[in-house]
């Protein structure tokens, strides 16, 4: 079953694409054309459930901070390709790229790889609120495992998807194999848990000659307006992390050093915080620049509290009556905003969605049994 943004209450005002996947170039006055591939079938192989594609998966074992754990190379490759193509078109002389919630650097490396020969024109600054993840990024060591979405980077896996093959070639130019003594001398935190690697796996090291191409620092997107750069800012990536802003780290409770949960924000606080962050992003982003979001449901279906006005919220089952077993933290009774506060804040600033991705909100045993919606993942700031 496929549901498009046109027939959902939460949907943005712009029309959604109808094919299974296509680049969303709905408004040619705002969006440069960019050619995209068919949606990869890898997404439907249950990679959101269970273990996530984390480099050196002991992060999960040692994660007591309640931090997001999903990371991997070229996650949602169609969106990354679309964003990079827009950057090349709109900023032919280069620009600054800001990657927030960068985790251990796999997304920043993916962006750099896709820029190809134009990479020298762009500067990438990657930020994460976790000093542990920044330390991992600066170690420049990674593991790709055969059961995750970036398995097409392994030499013994042949992808039928041309963009994946191009990404794999770009990746191979930036990486050197890490095996033998190099792998054995890695710390326990750096090693993948072999007992949980059911498929093939390979270790890589980001080549030292590229280390200065990506600058890693601790940072929060809420401080985006406090940094200064030599080049105009052409893109802000903040993927699959926005919903964490609504559960402030400062409000988390602890017991015996273990993460217990977050204080829930009221609906008014969610709207105010969203508007504040979008205002800061808009204040630094160049006209024609892009804001890039993630493709998971929590990035687009924002859970609400019962203190909101009745006309602002609805239960998940009201919006999706045919979904009986929603993915993630949703249940049929979960209250959600009918229109995402993120969408409202972006549209208020005049941003237009220029790229859509596929988001699974109910996963079936077969691809055709899954419930999929189109969600906007790339928003462009209006030009003068």
C-alpha positions in Angstrom: 0.0 0.0 0.0 1.3 3.4 -0.9 0.1 6.7 0.6 1.2 10.0 -0.8 1.4 13.4 0.9 -1.6 14.5 -1.1 -4.0 12.5 0.9 -2.7 13.0 4.4 -3.7 15.6 6.9 -0.1 16.2 8.0 1.1 16.9 4.4 2.8 19.9 3.2 0.9 22.2 0.9 3.0 21.5 -2.2 2.0 18.5 -4.4 3.8 15.2 -3.8 5.3 13.0 -6.4 3.2 10.1 -7.6 5.8 7.6 -9.0 7.4 5.1 -6.8 10.4 7.4 -6.5 11.4 10.6 -8.3 13.1 13.8 -7.7 10.7 16.4 -6.5 11.3 19.4 -8.8 7.8 20.8 -8.3 8.7 24.4 -8.5 11.3 25.2 -11.1 11.6 28.8 -9.9 13.1 27.4 -6.7 14.6 24.1 -7.6 17.4 23.2 -10.0 16.8 20.0 -11.9 18.5 17.0 -10.5 18.4 13.5 -11.9 17.7 10.8 -9.4 17.6 7.0 -9.4 14.8 4.6 -8.6 14.4 4.0 -4.9 16.7 1.3 -3.7 15.1 -2.0 -2.7 17.6 -2.2 0.2 15.3 0.0 2.3 12.7 -2.7 2.5 15.0 -5.2 4.1 14.1 -4.4 7.7 17.2 -2.4 8.4 15.4 0.0 10.7 14.5 -2.8 13.1 16.8 -4.4 15.6 20.5 -3.5 15.3 21.5 -0.4 13.5 24.5 0.1 11.2 26.9 1.6 13.6 30.6 1.6 13.0 32.1 -0.6 15.7 28.8 -1.6 17.2 29.9 -1.5 20.8 28.4 2.0 20.8 25.1 0.3 21.5 26.5 -1.6 24.4 28.0 1.5 26.0 25.2 3.9 25.2 23.8 5.2 28.5 23.1 8.7 27.2 19.9 8.0 25.3 21.7 9.1 22.1 20.5 8.2 18.6 22.3 5.2 17.3 21.4 4.8 13.6 24.3 5.7 11.3 25.9 4.3 8.2 27.4 5.3 4.9 25.1 6.8 2.2 21.9 6.4 4.3 19.0 7.5 2.1 21.3 7.7 -0.9 18.6 9.3 -3.2 18.3 12.3 -0.8 22.0 12.7 -0.5 22.4 12.6 -4.3 19.6 15.1 -4.7 21.1 17.5 -2.2 24.6 17.2 -3.6 23.3 17.9 -7.2 21.5 21.0 -6.0 24.6 22.2 -4.3 26.7 21.8 -7.4 24.1 23.6 -9.5 23.3 26.5 -7.1 26.8 27.0 -5.9 29.2 26.4 -8.8 32.0 28.2 -7.0 31.6 26.2 -3.8 30.0 26.8 -0.4 30.1 25.8 3.2 28.3 22.6 4.2 27.2 22.1 7.8 26.4 18.6 9.0 24.8 18.5 12.4 24.2 15.3 14.4 27.0 13.9 12.4 27.5 10.8 14.6 30.9 9.2 13.8 31.3 10.9 10.5 29.9 8.5 8.0 27.4 11.0 6.7 30.0 13.7 6.2 32.3 11.3 4.4 29.3 10.2 2.2 28.6 13.8 1.2 32.3 14.4 0.5 32.4 11.3 -1.7 29.3 12.3 -3.7 30.7 15.7 -4.4 33.4 14.0 -6.5 35.7 16.4 -8.4 33.8 19.4 -7.0 34.7 18.5 -3.4 37.7 20.8 -3.4 35.3 23.8 -3.8 33.3 22.9 -0.7 34.2 23.0 3.0 32.5 20.5 5.3 32.1 21.1 9.1 30.5 18.3 11.0 29.1 18.6 14.5 27.7 16.3 17.1 26.6 17.0 20.7 28.4 13.8 21.9 32.2 14.1 22.6 32.3 10.3 22.3 31.0 10.3 18.7 33.3 13.2 17.7 36.3 11.1 19.1 35.1 8.2 17.0 34.9 10.4 13.9 38.4 11.7 14.4 39.6 8.1 14.7 38.7 7.7 11.0 38.0 3.9 11.3 34.9 2.2 10.1 33.2 -1.1 9.7 30.7 -2.0 6.9 28.6 -5.1 7.6 26.8 -7.3 5.1 23.3 -7.1 6.7 23.0 -3.3 6.6 21.9 -0.8 3.9 25.5 0.2 3.0 26.5 -3.4 2.2 26.8 -2.4 -1.4 30.2 -1.0 -0.4 31.5 -4.5 0.1 33.4 -5.9 -2.8 31.6 -9.3 -2.7 28.2 -7.6 -3.1 27.1 -6.5 -6.5 24.3 -3.9 -6.5 21.9 -3.6 -9.4 21.4 0.0 -8.5 23.6 2.4 -10.6 23.8 5.2 -8.0 24.9 2.7 -5.4 27.6 1.4 -7.7 28.8 5.0 -8.3 28.8 5.7 -4.6 30.8 2.5 -4.0 33.4 3.6 -6.5 33.6 7.1 -4.9 33.9 5.5 -1.4 36.7 3.2 -2.5 38.8 6.1 -3.6 38.6 7.6 -0.1 39.2 4.5 1.9 42.0 2.1 2.6 41.5 -1.5 3.9 42.0 -1.9 7.6 42.8 -5.5 8.3 45.4 -7.7 10.0 47.4 -5.9 12.7 45.6 -2.7 12.0 42.3 -4.2 13.0 43.6 -6.2 15.9 45.2 -3.2 17.5 42.0 -1.3 17.6 40.3 -0.8 21.0 37.3 -2.8 22.1 35.1 0.3 21.4 36.4 0.5 17.9 35.8 -3.1 17.0 32.6 -4.5 15.5 31.0 -7.2 17.7 31.9 -10.2 15.6 29.4 -12.4 17.3 26.6 -10.3 16.0 27.9 -9.9 12.4 25.8 -12.5 10.5 27.0 -11.5 7.1 30.4 -10.4 5.7 32.1 -7.4 7.1 35.1 -5.3 6.2 37.0 -2.6 8.0 38.2 0.7 6.5 40.2 3.7 7.3 39.6 7.1 5.9 42.8 7.9 4.0 44.9 10.4 6.0 45.3 12.7 3.0 41.6 13.6 3.3 41.4 14.1 7.0 41.6 17.9 6.7 38.7 17.9 4.2 36.1 17.4 7.0 36.4 19.4 10.3 34.7 17.6 13.3 33.7 19.5 16.4 31.3 19.2 19.3 28.3 21.4 18.5 24.5 21.7 18.7 22.3 23.0 15.9 20.8 25.4 18.4 24.1 27.2 18.3 24.3 27.4 14.5 24.2 31.2 14.5 27.3 31.4 16.7 29.8 30.2 14.2 31.5 32.0 11.3 32.8 30.6 8.1 34.8 31.9 5.1 32.4 30.6 2.5 28.7 31.1 2.2 26.6 28.4 3.8 25.0 26.4 1.0 23.5 23.5 3.0 22.6 22.5 6.5 22.2 18.8 7.1 20.2 17.7 10.2 18.9 14.3 9.4 16.9 12.0 11.5 17.7 14.1 14.6 15.2 17.0 14.7 12.8 15.1 16.9 15.4 14.7 19.6 15.3 18.5 20.1 11.8 18.0 21.5 13.3 15.8 24.3 16.0 18.1 25.8 19.1 16.4 27.1 19.1 18.8 30.0 15.8 17.4 31.2 16.8 13.8 31.1 16.6 11.8 34.4 19.2 9.3 35.5 19.3 6.5 38.0 22.5 4.6 38.7 24.1 6.1 35.6 21.5 4.7 33.2 19.3 6.8 30.9 15.7 6.8 32.1 13.9 9.1 29.7 13.2 12.7 28.8 10.8 15.3 30.0 8.1 15.7 27.4 7.7 19.2 25.9 4.3 20.7 25.7 2.9 21.3 22.2 3.5 25.1 22.5 7.1 24.5 23.5 7.6 22.2 20.5 6.2 24.8 18.1 8.3 27.6 19.8 11.5 25.5 19.7 11.0 24.5 16.1 10.4 28.1 15.0 13.5 29.2 16.9 15.8 26.6 15.2 14.4 27.3 11.7 14.9 31.0 12.3 18.6 30.4 13.2 19.1 28.1 10.2 17.5 30.7 7.9 19.7 33.4 9.4 22.9 31.7 8.2 21.8 29.9 5.0 22.4 31.6 1.7 19.5 32.3 -0.7 19.1 29.1 -2.8 20.7 27.1 -0.1 19.1 23.9 1.2 18.0 22.4 4.6 18.2 18.6 4.5 16.1 16.4 6.8 15.9 12.7 7.4 13.5 10.1 6.1 12.3 8.4 9.2 8.7 8.8 10.4 9.6 10.6 13.6 11.2 13.4 11.5 7.9 14.1 9.9 5.1 12.9 12.2 5.7 14.9 15.4 4.2 13.4 18.5 2.0 15.8 20.5 0.7 16.1 24.0 -2.9 16.3 24.9 -2.6 20.0 25.8 -2.8 21.0 22.2 -6.0 22.4 20.6 -8.2 19.6 19.2 -7.9 21.0 15.6 -4.0 20.7 15.8 -3.6 17.1 16.7 -5.1 13.7 15.8 -4.4 10.1 16.8 -2.1 8.1 14.5 -5.0 5.9 13.6 -7.1 8.9 12.5 -4.4 9.9 10.1 -3.6 6.3 9.0 -6.7 4.2 9.5 -5.2 1.3 7.5 -2.0 1.0 9.6 -2.4 -1.5 12.4 1.2 -2.0 13.5 3.1 1.3 13.0 6.8 1.3 13.1 9.0 2.9 15.8 7.6 4.4 18.9 4.1 5.0 17.4 1.0 3.2 18.5 -2.5 3.6 17.0 -3.4 6.0 19.9 -0.3 8.1 19.7 -1.3 11.8 19.3 0.5 13.6 16.4 0.4 17.0 14.9 -1.8 17.1 11.8 0.7 19.5 10.2 4.3 19.1 11.3 5.6 22.2 13.2 8.8 21.9 11.1 6.8 22.2 7.9 4.9 25.2 9.2 8.1 26.9 10.3 9.8 26.3 6.9 6.8 27.3 4.8 6.5 30.5 6.9 10.0 31.4 5.8 9.1 30.7 2.2 11.1 27.5 1.8 9.9 25.0 -0.8 10.3 21.2 -0.7 12.5 20.2 -3.7 13.0 16.5 -3.0 11.0 13.7 -1.5 12.0 10.3 0.0 10.1 7.2 0.9 9.2 6.6 4.5 7.9 3.2 5.8 5.4 3.6 8.6 4.3 0.0 8.6 6.6 -2.7 7.4 5.1 -5.9 5.8 6.7 -9.2 5.2 6.8 -8.3 1.5 7.7 -5.0 -0.1 4.2 -4.6 -1.5 2.6 -5.1 1.9 4.5 -2.1 3.5 2.7 1.2 4.0 4.9 3.9 2.5 4.5 7.7 2.5 6.3 10.4 0.6 8.1 12.8 2.9 10.0 16.1 2.0 13.7 15.7 2.9 15.2 18.7 1.0 13.9 22.2 1.5 15.3 25.2 -0.5 15.5 28.8 0.7 13.9 31.2 -1.7 16.1 33.2 -4.0 15.7 37.0 -4.2 
